[in-house]
Amino acid sequence: MEWFTNPEIWVAFLTLTALEIVLGIDNIIMISILVSRMPKHMQARTRIFGLALAMVTRILLLLSITWVMRLTADLFVVFGQGISGRDLILFFGGLFLLWKSSQEIYHGMEGEEEGGDEVSGKGGNFIYTIIQIAIIDIVFSLDSVITAVGMVSHVPVMVAAIVVAVLVMMVASGTISRFIDQHPSLKMLALSFLLVVGTVLIAEAFDVHVPKGYVYFAMAFSLAVEAVNIKMRTAIARKRREAQEES
């Protein structure tokens, strides 16, 4: 009960919750893009299921923290560079992000219809999407859990922060998905950002540390510019409609 009256724990909880939400932005964007290629009536359910899977993955990694921290120990050495389990997960996870983002950009440029994924049938499509979401969840959850352990020493506080952060993402996921679907240029921007994230993950695997603040600042700046462009295009389209109605 003393946790409820300890201001340090509340500060740690709020800080970690905010950090988990920020670290989950790229996760939720990728999930939204993966789900967008499914039939409309299955998108909301798959999106919520994917985020719930992300929450379970983070909590399981957190509860097996001894094993997670052991992943930072070198397994072997290549050209004088120590390679750990974490490095392997980040490397192959980064490659997966690069492949999937490039594939989605190609589909967008070719003008392929949504819901036409490679796996036929509703059940296969759902399972195929969930497998991809599970891979993304593991990659993004690993650094998130390691960050949480570095900030807070109480496991219940970390679990509570993860649960609250994912619940917030669940609430916001529908709005984010609809917004991305309605603006193709924004979807292309999000995919480009995920290409950058994949590159950063591969760099991290080789101990080339890129401050994530730079990446998120670039993303925020690009989103701000795109928001201005969207507003400008909407205003131009409205004026054209008004001109056509008058004529």
C-alpha positions in Angstrom: 0.0 0.0 0.0 2.9 2.3 0.5 3.4 2.4 -3.2 0.2 4.4 -3.6 1.5 7.1 -1.4 5.1 7.2 -2.7 5.5 10.1 -5.1 8.7 8.7 -6.6 6.8 5.6 -7.8 4.0 7.7 -9.3 6.6 9.8 -11.2 8.3 6.7 -12.4 5.0 5.2 -13.5 3.8 8.3 -15.4 7.3 8.8 -17.0 7.5 5.1 -18.1 3.9 5.1 -19.4 4.6 8.2 -21.5 7.9 6.6 -22.8 6.1 3.3 -23.6 3.5 5.3 -25.7 6.2 7.1 -27.5 8.2 3.9 -28.2 5.0 2.3 -29.3 4.2 4.8 -32.0 6.2 3.0 -34.7 4.7 -0.3 -33.5 1.1 1.0 -33.9 1.9 2.6 -37.3 3.2 -0.7 -38.6 0.2 -2.6 -37.2 -2.2 -0.1 -38.8 -0.5 -0.5 -42.2 -0.5 -4.3 -42.0 -4.1 -4.4 -40.9 -5.1 -2.0 -43.7 -4.6 -4.8 -46.3 -7.3 -6.9 -44.6 -11.1 -6.9 -45.3 -12.7 -3.9 -43.7 -14.8 -5.9 -41.3 -11.8 -7.7 -39.9 -9.5 -4.7 -39.4 -10.6 -3.4 -36.0 -10.6 -6.9 -34.5 -7.1 -7.7 -35.9 -5.7 -4.3 -34.8 -7.0 -4.8 -31.2 -5.7 -8.4 -31.2 -2.3 -7.2 -32.4 -2.0 -4.6 -29.7 -3.1 -7.1 -27.1 -0.4 -9.4 -28.4 2.1 -6.6 -28.0 1.0 -6.1 -24.4 1.4 -9.8 -23.6 4.8 -9.9 -25.4 6.1 -7.0 -23.3 4.8 -8.4 -20.0 6.2 -11.9 -20.7 9.6 -10.4 -21.7 9.5 -8.3 -18.5 8.7 -11.3 -16.3 11.6 -13.2 -17.9 13.9 -10.2 -17.4 16.8 -12.3 -16.3 16.8 -14.1 -19.7 16.3 -10.7 -21.5 19.3 -9.1 -19.9 21.3 -12.2 -20.8 20.6 -11.4 -24.4 23.0 -8.5 -24.1 25.9 -10.9 -23.6 28.1 -11.7 -26.6 27.3 -15.0 -28.2 30.2 -14.9 -30.8 32.6 -12.4 -32.4 32.6 -11.4 -36.1 35.5 -9.3 -37.4 36.2 -8.2 -33.8 32.6 -7.2 -33.2 30.8 -9.0 -30.5 27.3 -10.3 -31.5 24.6 -10.8 -28.8 21.2 -12.3 -28.9 19.8 -8.7 -28.8 21.9 -7.8 -31.8 20.6 -10.7 -33.8 16.9 -9.8 -33.0 17.5 -6.2 -33.9 19.3 -7.1 -37.1 16.7 -9.6 -38.4 13.9 -7.4 -37.1 15.4 -4.4 -39.0 15.7 -6.5 -42.1 12.0 -7.5 -41.7 11.0 -3.9 -41.4 12.9 -2.9 -44.4 11.4 -5.7 -46.5 7.9 -5.2 -45.3 8.0 -1.4 -45.7 9.5 -1.7 -49.2 6.9 -4.2 -50.1 4.0 -1.9 -48.9 5.6 1.0 -50.8 5.8 -1.1 -54.0 2.1 -2.1 -53.6 1.2 1.6 -53.1 3.1 2.7 -56.2 1.6 -0.2 -58.3 -1.9 0.8 -57.1 -2.8 -2.6 -55.8 -6.1 -2.8 -53.9 -6.3 -3.2 -50.2 -7.2 -6.6 -48.8 -5.4 -8.4 -51.6 -2.6 -9.8 -49.5 -0.5 -12.8 -50.6 -2.4 -15.3 -48.4 -5.9 -16.2 -49.8 -8.9 -16.8 -47.5 -10.0 -14.9 -44.4 -8.5 -17.3 -41.9 -5.1 -17.4 -43.7 -5.0 -13.7 -44.1 -5.7 -13.2 -40.4 -3.1 -15.7 -39.3 -0.5 -14.3 -41.8 -1.1 -10.8 -40.5 -0.9 -11.8 -36.9 2.4 -13.6 -37.5 3.8 -10.4 -39.0 2.5 -8.4 -36.0 4.0 -10.9 -33.6 7.5 -10.4 -35.2 7.1 -6.7 -35.1 6.0 -6.8 -31.4 9.0 -8.9 -30.4 11.4 -6.5 -32.1 9.9 -3.3 -30.7 9.2 -4.8 -27.3 12.8 -5.8 -26.6 14.2 -2.3 -26.4 11.1 -1.1 -24.7 11.5 -3.7 -21.9 15.2 -3.0 -21.5 14.5 0.7 -21.2 11.8 0.1 -18.6 14.2 -2.0 -16.5 16.8 0.7 -16.7 14.3 3.3 -15.4 12.2 1.5 -12.7 13.1 -1.3 -10.3 9.6 -2.4 -9.4 8.2 -5.0 -11.7 4.5 -4.2 -10.8 5.0 -0.6 -11.8 6.5 -1.6 -15.1 3.6 -4.0 -15.8 1.1 -1.3 -14.9 2.8 1.2 -17.2 2.8 -1.2 -20.1 -0.9 -2.1 -19.6 -1.9 1.6 -19.5 0.2 2.5 -22.5 -1.2 -0.3 -24.6 -4.8 0.6 -23.6 -4.1 4.2 -24.7 -2.8 2.9 -28.0 -5.8 0.7 -28.4 -8.1 3.7 -28.0 -6.1 5.8 -30.5 -5.4 3.0 -33.0 -8.7 3.3 -34.8 -8.3 7.0 -35.3 -4.7 6.7 -36.5 -5.6 3.9 -38.9 -8.5 5.8 -40.4 -6.4 8.9 -40.8 -3.6 7.0 -42.5 -6.1 5.2 -44.8 -7.7 8.5 -45.8 -4.4 10.2 -46.7 -2.2 8.0 -49.0 0.7 10.5 -48.8 0.7 10.2 -45.1 0.8 6.4 -45.4 3.8 6.7 -47.7 5.4 9.0 -45.1 4.8 6.5 -42.4 6.3 3.7 -44.5 9.4 5.9 -45.2 9.7 6.5 -41.4 9.6 2.7 -40.9 12.4 2.3 -43.4 14.4 4.7 -41.3 13.5 2.7 -38.1 14.6 -0.5 -39.8 17.9 1.0 -40.8 18.4 2.3 -37.2 17.7 -1.2 -35.8 20.3 -2.7 -38.1 22.8 0.0 -37.1 22.0 -0.7 -33.4 22.8 -4.4 -33.9 26.3 -3.4 -34.9 26.6 -1.0 -31.9 26.2 2.1 -34.0 24.0 4.1 -31.7 21.7 6.6 -33.4 19.9 8.9 -30.9 16.2 8.1 -31.2 15.4 11.7 -30.4 16.7 12.7 -33.9 14.5 10.1 -35.6 11.4 11.1 -33.7 12.1 14.8 -34.3 12.5 14.1 -38.0 9.2 12.2 -37.9 7.4 15.0 -36.0 8.7 17.6 -38.4 7.7 15.6 -41.5 4.2 15.0 -40.0 3.8 18.8 -39.3 4.8 19.6 -42.9 2.4 16.9 -44.3 -0.4 18.2 -42.0 0.0 21.7 -43.6 0.0 20.0 -47.1 -3.2 18.1 -46.3 -4.9 21.3 -45.0 -3.8 23.2 -48.1 -5.1 20.4 -50.5 -8.4 20.3 -48.6 -8.8 24.1 -48.9 -8.0 24.0 -52.6 -10.5 21.2 -53.2 -13.2 23.0 -51.3 -12.7 26.2 -53.3 -12.9 24.2 -56.5 -16.2 22.6 -55.4 -17.6 26.0 -54.5 -16.5 27.4 -57.9 -18.2 24.5 -59.7 -21.4 25.0 -57.7 -21.5 28.7 -58.5 -21.0 28.0 -62.2 
